[in-house]
């Protein structure tokens, strides 16, 4: 088998850009050509029409974690008990939701502005469980979601089975009015292909260090050249330490997913011909599942705190977890029906909040998508460009006020604690994997 993302395979490649060779001068340097970095480049080009803007990526642009996620456009999160209306955490939930709704709207604006074809669906999605005991405080959650502007409906039994085409899930809250689904690789490729011509992009270019120069400019060193810039935006999310920022309060997690072949017409009719859908678990490490518009099933049911990438043999073991998860939901599907299996990285924080900061004079960075990178990353790109340009807005202030990722212990205590927590959460989510 190979580590090949099904989303990227369907989106096809954009023309290859050159890697950095020699010295480049820029007003703005953006490190990372994923959703956040590309949206920052678009925003800077709009704010500063005469500026020299350079973007670099360690690999192919638009093919990293931004293209490998599950394609959920998050406007409304599943509220915790502490965040329910009437509890102390509700005020924070309101603020976070206002930010997420703005982020979700930002995705729509980008899609419309650049004419991006990415299978966007205003369908909402489901917080669904196989074990009904893992969906608690249903009425309170419905009221809480509605109070912050969501459409929310509780479903169970046959009504839910008809929506999803599987009897695996026993209870769910459908949540709409802002929540949406898309094909992530097509979305980020659309952002890449729409870059203004004046934005210079270097692919397969790793930045190995940032150095302050005597004239106040910043030198970003690559293997075969340098970029000297007035301002630097670090948009690396899970890989922010590669820029030398080691105190972001975020950490990387590695996830793996599989995508099946399209269901045949006979198979599709046998499950009731449901509309395309997405399911998120109410448990942190439960499975994320989608039935796509082209009738494929995507499943992501592994997430790990790891210091190194999965090998192909290790990925093959994770693929067996995907097979088991598929068969619990759609018994007619087996390993022979999987066309693609891949890994991706997520940037997480202890509090669930982002790192969004002016690191030092001329250097700005963001990380910590916590599983909502499509919408948050889109908004962050614009707001980071706004912050670096000296701008301000109520939305930017809200993001910065909430950007408290929480303290992390030093290694190896972090490694030990994170792996222990992951094992506990995996056990708690067992019925939902």
TORDO-49515 format. One line per field, with one value per residue (C-alpha): residue number from 1; x, y, z. Coordinates in steps of 0.2 Angstrom, whole numbers, padded with zeros to 4 digits. Example, Ala and Ser with C-alpha at 12.3 -4.5 7.8 and 13.67 -1.06 7.14 Angstrom:
! TORDO-49515
n = 1, 2
X = 0062, 0068
Y = -0022, -0005
Z = 0039, 0036
This chain:
! TORDO-49515
n = 1, 2, 3, 4, 5, 6, 7, 8, 9, 10, 11, 12, 13, 14, 15, 16, 17, 18, 19, 20, 21, 22, 23, 24, 25, 26, 27, 28, 29, 30, 31, 32, 33, 34, 35, 36, 37, 38, 39, 40, 41, 42, 43, 44, 45, 46, 47, 48, 49, 50, 51, 52, 53, 54, 55, 56, 57, 58, 59, 60, 61, 62, 63, 64, 65, 66, 67, 68, 69, 70, 71, 72, 73, 74, 75, 76, 77, 78, 79, 80, 81, 82, 83, 84, 85, 86, 87, 88, 89, 90, 91, 92, 93, 94, 95, 96, 97, 98, 99, 100, 101, 102, 103, 104, 105, 106, 107, 108, 109, 110, 111, 112, 113, 114, 115, 116, 117, 118, 119, 120, 121, 122, 123, 124, 125, 126, 127, 128, 129, 130, 131, 132, 133, 134, 135, 136, 137, 138, 139, 140, 141, 142, 143, 144, 145, 146, 147, 148, 149, 150, 151, 152, 153, 154, 155, 156, 157, 158, 159, 160, 161, 162, 163, 164, 165, 166, 167, 168, 169, 170, 171, 172, 173, 174, 175, 176, 177, 178, 179, 180, 181, 182, 183, 184, 185, 186, 187, 188, 189, 190, 191, 192, 193, 194, 195, 196, 197, 198, 199, 200, 201, 202, 203, 204, 205, 206, 207, 208, 209, 210, 211, 212, 213, 214, 215, 216, 217, 218, 219, 220, 221, 222, 223, 224, 225, 226, 227, 228, 229, 230, 231, 232, 233, 234, 235, 236, 237, 238, 239, 240, 241, 242, 243, 244, 245, 246, 247, 248, 249, 250, 251, 252, 253, 254, 255, 256, 257, 258, 259, 260, 261, 262, 263, 264, 265, 266, 267, 268, 269, 270, 271, 272, 273, 274, 275, 276, 277, 278, 279, 280, 281, 282, 283, 284, 285, 286, 287, 288, 289, 290, 291, 292, 293, 294, 295, 296, 297, 298, 299, 300, 301, 302, 303, 304, 305, 306, 307, 308, 309, 310, 311, 312, 313, 314, 315, 316, 317, 318, 319, 320, 321, 322, 323, 324, 325, 326, 327, 328, 329, 330, 331, 332, 333, 334, 335, 336, 337, 338, 339, 340, 341, 342, 343, 344, 345, 346, 347, 348, 349, 350, 351, 352, 353, 354, 355, 356, 357, 358, 359, 360, 361, 362, 363, 364, 365, 366, 367, 368, 369, 370, 371, 372, 373, 374, 375, 376, 377, 378, 379, 380, 381, 382, 383, 384, 385, 386, 387, 388, 389, 390, 391, 392, 393, 394, 395, 396, 397, 398, 399, 400, 401, 402, 403, 404, 405, 406, 407, 408, 409, 410, 411, 412, 413, 414, 415, 416, 417, 418, 419, 420, 421, 422, 423, 424, 425, 426, 427, 428, 429, 430, 431, 432, 433
X = 0000, 0005, 0001, -0010, -0023, -0039, -0045, -0028, -0030, -0047, -0042, -0027, -0011, -0008, 0007, 0023, 0032, 0051, 0060, 0070, 0087, 0097, 0091, 0074, 0069, 0051, 0040, 0030, 0035, 0022, 0029, 0016, 0005, -0010, -0027, -0020, -0005, -0014, -0028, -0015, -0007, -0024, -0028, -0011, -0012, -0028, -0022, -0005, -0007, 0011, 0019, 0031, 0024, 0033, 0025, 0036, 0031, 0041, 0032, 0020, 0008, -0010, -0006, -0002, -0013, -0025, -0029, -0030, -0043, -0061, -0069, -0080, -0083, -0086, -0098, -0105, -0096, -0104, -0106, -0098, -0108, -0099, -0104, -0123, -0134, -0135, -0118, -0102, -0094, -0109, -0102, -0086, -0095, -0105, -0089, -0081, -0096, -0097, -0079, -0083, -0098, -0087, -0074, -0088, -0094, -0076, -0075, -0091, -0084, -0068, -0077, -0088, -0075, -0063, -0076, -0069, -0078, -0076, -0092, -0098, -0114, -0124, -0130, -0125, -0119, -0122, -0115, -0119, -0116, -0118, -0120, -0134, -0126, -0112, -0125, -0130, -0140, -0149, -0162, -0150, -0138, -0152, -0157, -0139, -0135, -0151, -0147, -0131, -0140, -0138, -0152, -0153, -0163, -0162, -0164, -0164, -0170, -0177, -0178, -0159, -0156, -0165, -0154, -0138, -0141, -0134, -0141, -0124, -0129, -0143, -0144, -0138, -0140, -0141, -0133, -0135, -0136, -0117, -0110, -0106, -0095, -0083, -0069, -0054, -0041, -0052, -0054, -0036, -0031, -0044, -0036, -0019, -0024, -0033, -0017, -0013, 0001, 0012, 0012, 0028, 0027, 0041, 0037, 0048, 0057, 0061, 0065, 0078, 0079, 0074, 0088, 0086, 0097, 0105, 0094, 0078, 0074, 0072, 0082, 0073, 0086, 0083, 0094, 0098, 0095, 0088, 0073, 0075, 0058, 0051, 0037, 0035, 0019, 0021, 0007, 0013, 0000, 0006, 0024, 0026, 0042, 0051, 0051, 0060, 0044, 0044, 0033, 0016, 0007, 0002, 0007, 0005, -0006, -0006, -0022, -0025, -0040, -0047, -0058, -0068, -0073, -0090, -0104, -0113, -0130, -0137, -0127, -0133, -0151, -0149, -0144, -0159, -0150, -0147, -0140, -0122, -0118, -0105, -0104, -0093, -0092, -0096, -0080, -0064, -0056, -0072, -0073, -0076, -0086, -0093, -0104, -0098, -0108, -0100, -0105, -0089, -0087, -0073, -0068, -0055, -0054, -0036, -0028, -0011, 0001, 0017, 0035, 0038, 0027, 0019, 0029, 0019, 0019, 0011, -0001, -0007, -0011, -0021, -0030, -0037, -0045, -0053, -0059, -0067, -0075, -0082, -0089, -0098, -0107, -0108, -0105, -0104, -0088, -0071, -0053, -0054, -0066, -0054, -0045, -0035, -0027, -0017, -0010, -0012, -0007, -0018, -0012, -0020, -0019, -0023, -0037, -0044, -0040, -0027, -0010, -0012, 0001, 0014, 0029, 0042, 0044, 0040, 0035, 0017, 0011, -0004, -0007, -0019, -0034, -0040, -0049, -0058, -0044, -0055, -0065, -0053, -0038, -0047, -0052, -0034, -0026, -0036, -0034, -0016, -0013, -0024, -0014, 0003, -0003, -0007, -0026, -0039, -0057, -0069, -0067, -0048, -0049, -0060, -0048, -0033, -0043, -0048, -0030, -0025, -0019, -0014, 0002, 0011, 0024, 0041, 0047, 0047, 0033, 0022, 0025, 0021, 0005, -0001, 0001, -0008, -0022, -0024, -0025, -0039, -0049, -0047, -0054, -0069, -0072, -0071, -0090, -0088, -0073
Y = 0000, 0018, 0034, 0043, 0055, 0052, 0070, 0076, 0062, 0068, 0086, 0083, 0093, 0112, 0116, 0114, 0129, 0131, 0129, 0143, 0146, 0162, 0177, 0185, 0202, 0204, 0215, 0200, 0182, 0169, 0152, 0138, 0137, 0128, 0136, 0149, 0154, 0155, 0166, 0177, 0179, 0184, 0196, 0204, 0206, 0215, 0226, 0231, 0230, 0236, 0225, 0211, 0195, 0178, 0161, 0146, 0128, 0113, 0102, 0104, 0119, 0115, 0096, 0096, 0095, 0107, 0095, 0080, 0084, 0078, 0093, 0100, 0118, 0121, 0136, 0127, 0115, 0101, 0110, 0103, 0102, 0117, 0127, 0124, 0139, 0143, 0137, 0147, 0142, 0148, 0166, 0159, 0147, 0162, 0171, 0155, 0152, 0170, 0168, 0151, 0158, 0172, 0159, 0148, 0164, 0168, 0151, 0155, 0172, 0164, 0150, 0164, 0176, 0164, 0153, 0137, 0121, 0110, 0100, 0113, 0107, 0118, 0102, 0104, 0088, 0076, 0073, 0055, 0040, 0021, 0021, 0033, 0036, 0046, 0059, 0067, 0083, 0082, 0095, 0107, 0105, 0109, 0125, 0130, 0127, 0137, 0151, 0154, 0154, 0135, 0124, 0109, 0093, 0077, 0061, 0043, 0026, 0023, 0042, 0043, 0027, 0034, 0049, 0040, 0023, 0013, 0006, 0009, 0026, 0026, 0044, 0061, 0079, 0087, 0104, 0116, 0135, 0138, 0120, 0114, 0101, 0102, 0092, 0100, 0097, 0105, 0120, 0123, 0120, 0133, 0145, 0141, 0142, 0159, 0167, 0184, 0183, 0195, 0183, 0173, 0155, 0143, 0124, 0111, 0124, 0121, 0136, 0131, 0147, 0165, 0178, 0196, 0207, 0224, 0234, 0227, 0215, 0196, 0183, 0166, 0153, 0139, 0125, 0134, 0152, 0166, 0177, 0194, 0202, 0216, 0205, 0186, 0177, 0159, 0148, 0131, 0125, 0108, 0111, 0129, 0123, 0122, 0141, 0141, 0145, 0132, 0140, 0141, 0130, 0118, 0101, 0090, 0074, 0062, 0055, 0043, 0040, 0030, 0033, 0019, 0017, 0024, 0013, 0004, 0009, -0007, -0004, 0014, 0010, -0004, 0008, 0019, 0032, 0045, 0062, 0065, 0068, 0070, 0063, 0069, 0059, 0067, 0059, 0067, 0051, 0044, 0041, 0055, 0048, 0055, 0049, 0060, 0067, 0054, 0040, 0036, 0033, 0041, 0036, 0043, 0033, 0034, 0049, 0049, 0059, 0055, 0062, 0054, 0050, 0033, 0021, 0012, -0004, 0006, 0014, -0003, -0007, 0009, 0004, -0012, 0000, 0009, -0008, -0012, 0005, 0003, -0014, -0008, 0005, -0004, -0022, -0025, -0015, -0022, -0019, -0023, -0008, 0005, 0015, 0027, 0028, 0042, 0052, 0070, 0081, 0091, 0105, 0104, 0114, 0110, 0122, 0120, 0138, 0144, 0152, 0169, 0181, 0194, 0184, 0198, 0214, 0209, 0191, 0184, 0167, 0156, 0138, 0126, 0123, 0109, 0100, 0115, 0120, 0123, 0137, 0144, 0143, 0153, 0167, 0166, 0170, 0186, 0191, 0188, 0199, 0212, 0211, 0212, 0227, 0236, 0235, 0231, 0225, 0218, 0201, 0202, 0207, 0193, 0180, 0187, 0188, 0170, 0164, 0156, 0138, 0134, 0128, 0113, 0103, 0101, 0085, 0071, 0075, 0081, 0065, 0054, 0064, 0066, 0048, 0042, 0054, 0048, 0030, 0035, 0044, 0030, 0018, 0030, 0031, 0012, 0010, 0025, 0020
Z = 0000, -0001, 0009, -0004, 0000, -0009, -0009, -0017, -0030, -0035, -0035, -0047, -0046, -0050, -0061, -0051, -0045, -0044, -0027, -0020, -0027, -0023, -0014, -0015, -0008, -0001, 0009, 0015, 0017, 0021, 0027, 0023, 0008, 0016, 0019, 0031, 0022, 0005, 0013, 0021, 0004, -0004, 0009, 0009, -0010, -0008, 0007, -0001, -0020, -0023, -0011, -0015, -0007, -0007, -0001, 0003, 0007, 0012, 0000, -0014, -0010, -0005, -0002, 0016, 0031, 0023, 0009, 0021, 0033, 0033, 0025, 0039, 0039, 0057, 0063, 0078, 0089, 0100, 0117, 0133, 0149, 0156, 0140, 0141, 0142, 0161, 0165, 0168, 0151, 0140, 0138, 0131, 0120, 0113, 0109, 0101, 0091, 0085, 0079, 0071, 0062, 0055, 0050, 0041, 0032, 0027, 0018, 0008, 0003, -0003, -0013, -0021, -0024, -0033, -0041, -0032, -0036, -0021, -0018, -0005, 0004, 0015, 0023, 0041, 0049, 0063, 0081, 0081, 0093, 0093, 0112, 0117, 0134, 0125, 0120, 0136, 0140, 0123, 0127, 0135, 0120, 0108, 0117, 0118, 0100, 0095, 0107, 0097, 0080, 0075, 0068, 0079, 0079, 0089, 0079, 0084, 0078, 0060, 0057, 0059, 0050, 0035, 0035, 0036, 0028, 0042, 0058, 0067, 0075, 0088, 0092, 0085, 0085, 0067, 0067, 0053, 0049, 0046, 0047, 0030, 0021, 0006, -0003, 0006, -0007, -0020, -0009, -0005, -0023, -0028, -0016, -0024, -0042, -0038, -0031, -0039, -0052, -0042, -0027, -0029, -0023, -0020, -0018, -0010, 0000, 0018, 0029, 0042, 0051, 0054, 0057, 0062, 0051, 0055, 0044, 0053, 0040, 0043, 0033, 0031, 0026, 0015, 0008, -0008, -0004, 0006, 0007, 0015, 0021, 0031, 0038, 0041, 0043, 0050, 0045, 0049, 0061, 0068, 0061, 0069, 0079, 0062, 0061, 0078, 0088, 0102, 0115, 0106, 0118, 0103, 0099, 0084, 0082, 0068, 0060, 0047, 0036, 0021, 0007, -0002, -0020, -0025, -0020, -0034, -0039, -0031, -0015, -0014, -0016, -0003, 0010, 0006, -0006, 0007, 0003, 0007, 0025, 0038, 0056, 0070, 0086, 0103, 0110, 0106, 0098, 0090, 0072, 0059, 0044, 0028, 0014, -0001, -0015, -0027, -0015, -0007, 0012, 0021, 0039, 0051, 0067, 0073, 0081, 0089, 0098, 0089, 0088, 0071, 0056, 0053, 0042, 0028, 0039, 0053, 0042, 0036, 0054, 0055, 0039, 0048, 0061, 0046, 0039, 0056, 0057, 0040, 0043, 0059, 0048, 0031, 0032, 0014, 0013, 0016, 0014, -0005, -0006, 0000, -0013, -0003, 0014, 0021, 0036, 0040, 0055, 0067, 0078, 0095, 0111, 0129, 0131, 0113, 0109, 0096, 0097, 0088, 0091, 0086, 0091, 0089, 0079, 0061, 0065, 0067, 0069, 0071, 0076, 0085, 0073, 0085, 0071, 0064, 0051, 0036, 0043, 0056, 0044, 0031, 0044, 0052, 0036, 0034, 0052, 0053, 0038, 0046, 0063, 0054, 0044, 0059, 0058, 0071, 0071, 0084, 0077, 0077, 0096, 0100, 0092, 0101, 0118, 0116, 0110, 0126, 0121, 0139, 0147, 0142, 0152, 0146, 0137, 0141, 0153, 0139, 0129, 0143, 0148, 0131, 0126, 0143, 0139, 0122, 0128, 0140, 0127, 0115, 0128, 0132, 0113, 0110, 0105, 0093, 0083
